């Protein structure tokens, strides 16, 4: 794997404050939420029915990230990939059945989603403590927040009360999740279709300050794109072969080579230096409508942290199942009998 890029490529990058005040932006996000999301309750939703629920999730996430820091990014990505398909309903966790083909094997997910075992472990603990009470969808939302915090990012209040889907859709996963080759208009449209603004899209894209991408997802960029730093591209070609299907095809490259496991604003500094790993990353900066936001986030970690927290609340409120819709799964991988 290519050596991580030096911090000198984005000197304005600063570590994100451990906690960013987000009360104001969360209030704005709540006011702009859809009718469906308004049905979610406050974070004290489980205080009476399962008082230790949030502490259990936090402890399990902290342990998982301590043992494998990459899991922080993986759990955040699980939540994102869940919410963009059918809404935030834990459909991404369902295994295939005779009745439907689930989302795990869809193009954007196959061989790349991780963290299922962490969610399974959390669900097992909660079922022992409070049977059929805490939904898998709520576990995903809280685990994503706790993962970001464990990696040094901001915290936010997670509205709760989601219920779990009884079906999943590989076709919707293939159509609704933005891919690594998406251009700016494609990204804006994909997020707008979920009720998310341009600011939300750019702020949420900053989640690529952590995690890795497979060679197959950045190959076209490092060999064909022209809006890429030459030295950066050359360093990546050493571990990512030009031809698909050969040794190294699945090599992992850090999305933010300067600090791949720290939730800071270095991602945006990388874009200013034309060092975005994916085509869809660099699409945010290159003479388009989002250049100003990228510059702002690269120079102001606090502003990005606040916008990211607000955008996460909005995204986590996408078409939830509430009330009597869906169910509370006993096992997150399959519907109840």
N, C-alpha and C positions, 0 to 999 in steps of 0.2 A: 504494500500500500504506500502511496506517496506520503512523504513527511508532511505534517500539518503546516499550513501556511503561517507565516510570521504575523504577529499582531501589527507590525509596521505597515501593513497594507491598508489598515483603516485606523489611523492614529486617533480619530475622534471617538472611537468606540469606548464605552465605559461599562463596567459591570452594572447590572440592573440592581437597584436597591432591593434589599431582602423583602421588604413589604412596601407596596406602593399604595398610598391613600386612594381608594377607589369608590368611596361612598357616593360622591356626586355623579360620577359616570355610571355607576350601577343604577342610581335613581333614574337617570336619563334613559338607560337601556330598558329598565322596567316599564317606563312610561311608553316606550315605543314598541313594546312586545305585542305579539299577536294575541287574538282572543284565546287561541288554544293554549299559549304559554301562560296566560293569566290564570289558568286553572291550576298551575303549580303552586305549591305552598312554600312557606319559608323554610329555612334550614333547620328549624326545630320540629319538623314534620314527624320525626321518629322519636322525639323525646319521651313520649309516654309509651309507645308500643315497642320500642327497642332502644333504650337510653344509651347503650354503648355502641350503637351502629357506626357513627362517624369516627369514633376513636378506634374502632376495630379496623375500619378501612385505612385510616391514617397510619396505624402501626404496621399493617401488612405492607402498605406501599413503601413506607420508610425502610423496612427490612429488605424488600425486593430491590429497591434502588441502591441500598448499601451493598448488596451482594453483586448486583449487575447494574451499573449506572445507566446503561443503555435502555433499561426497562422504563425509565422515566419518560423518554421520548416515545417508546412503544405504547405505553398506556395512554398517553395523550393522543397519539394517532388512532388508537382503537376508538376512542370517543368521537373523534372527528369523522372517521369512516362510518361510524354508526349513525351519527346525526344527519349525514348527507344522503342517507338511503332510508326512505320511509319515515324519517324523523328519529328522534332520540329514544329508541325503543328496544335497544339491545338485540336487534335483529342480526347484527354482525356476529354475534356469539353463537348463533344456531348452527349446528351441524346439518349436513344434507340429510334428507329423508326421501322416502318413496314418493311423498307428496309435493316436494319442492326442492329446487337446487338453491342452496344457501349462498351467502355472499363471500364466504371464505375463499372459494376457488375462483372468484371473479378476477378479471385481469388486473385491477389496481391492488388486489389483496393477496393473490396467490403467491405463496412462498415469502411474503414480506411482513404480514401482520404477526405481531408477537404479543405476549403478555396474557394469553388465555389462561395459563396455569395460575397466574396471580389472581385473576378474577375468580377462578374456580375455588381457590383457597379461601378467599374472602367470603364467597357465598357459602361455603361449607361451614365456616365459623359462625356466620350469621344465622344459618338454618339451625345450628345447634342451640344458639342463644334465643332466637326469636323466629320460630318456624313460619315460613311463607309470609313474611312481613316486609322485608326490604327487597326492592326490585333490582334486577340485574342492570337495568337502565340507570337507576340512581347510583348504583355502585360505580358504573363507568364514569358518570359525571363527577362524582366526588374523587375517584381515583385519579382522574385527569388533573383536577385542581391540586390535589396533594402531591402529584408527581412534579408539577411545575414548581411548587414551593420547595420540594426536596432538592431540586436542581438550582435553587437560588433565585427563582422568579417570584412574581407577585402572587398574592392570595386574593380570593374573592369569595363572596357568599353564594352558595349553590342552592337555587330553589329546588325543592324536592317534591316527590309525589308522582313520579313517572311510573307507568306500568309497562310490562313486557309484551312484545309482539308475539303472535303465535305463528308467524310465517316470515320468510325472508325472500329477497329477490336479487338473484345474480344479475339479471338484466338491468335493473335500476342501478346496481353498483357499477356496472360497466358504463352506463350512460350519464350518471349524475356526479360521479367523483371526478374532479379535474385531474388530468394526467400530467406527467413530467414534461411533455412537449407542448403544453397549452400556451397560447399566446395571451396577450393582455386582455383582449376582448373576450376570449374564451373563459378566462378566469373571472372577469367581471360578471359575465352572464351566469356562470355556474353558481357564484355566490349570491347574485341578485335573485336567482330562482329559489333560494332558501331564505329570502328576506334580509340578506346581509348587504351592507353598503360597501362602497369603495374603501372607506376607512377601515371597516371591519375586515375586508379581504386582505388589505396590506398588513394590518396589525396581526391577523391570524397567520399569514404567511411567515411572519417572524418566528413561528414555532420551529421553523427549519434552522434555528440557531442550535438545535440539538438533534441528534439522530444521524443515521447514515442512509445512503441510497445505493442500490445495486448498480454495477457497471452498466448493465443493459439500459438503465434509465437515464444515464448521463452520456452514453457513448456518442449519440448523434451530436450532442453539444460540443464535446471536447474535440471531435474530429471534423465537424462541419460548420459550426457557428463562427461568425466573424466578430461578434461582440463579446469576446472573451480574452482575458489577459493571456498573452502567448506563453509566458513562463508557467502560469497556472495550468494551462491546457497540457503543456509538455510534461509536467510532473504527473498528471493524472494518466496520461497515455502509458506510462511505465507499468501500471498495474491493471489497466483496462484495455484489453486488446481491441483492435479495430473491427475484427470479424466476430460475429455472434456465434455462439455454440462451441467455443474453444475454451481451454483452461483460462480461468480468470473472468469468465463471463459473469459470475456472481460475486465478484470482488466488491467489498463494501468501501465506499468513500464517505468521509464526513461531510455533512451538509454545510457545516461551518468549521473549516479546517483549523481555525485559530483557537477555538474553544468548543470542541464538539459535544461536550457533556455539561456545559455551563449555560444557564438560561440568561444570556446577556444580549445586548443589541449588536453584537459583532456581525450578525447576518447582514444587516443593512449596510454596514461599512464595507463588507465584501462586495455588495452590489455596486457601490460607488466605484470600486476598483475593478469592475467587470470580472469578479471572481465568484459569481453565483454558480453553484454546481449544476443545477438543472436549468433547462431552457425556460421553464415556467418561473424559476427564481429570477433570472436576469430580465425576464419580460417586465418586471416591475420597475426597472430603471433603464431607460434607453431612449429618452425623448418623448415619452408618453405622459398620460394624465396623472400617473402616480409618482412621478419623479420627485415632486415636492414633499410628499409624505415620506418617501424613502430617505431623503436628506434630513428631514426633521427627526425621524426615528434614529438615524445614525448619530445624530448630535445630541439627542435628548432621550436618555434611557427611561427617565421617569414618565415622559409623555407616552412613549411606546407601551410601558408597563400598564398604565391606566387604560389606554385604548385596547390593549390586548385583553385585560380583565373584563372590560365592558363587552367586548366582542364575544368572549367565551360564554358570558351569561346569555347573550342573545342566541348564539349558536346552540347552546344546551337547552334552549326553549323551543327548538324547532319541532313542531307537530308532535308533541308528546301524547302518549296514551294516558288518560286519567280517568278517574271515577270508576266505572264498571267496564271500561274498554280494556282489551288485553287481559293479562293475568300477572300474577307474581310467580315467576318460575321457581321451582324448587332446585332445578339444575339449569344453569344458564345455557347449557349446550343443547337442551331439548325442551319442547313444550311439555306441559303437565299431562299426565294420562287422564 
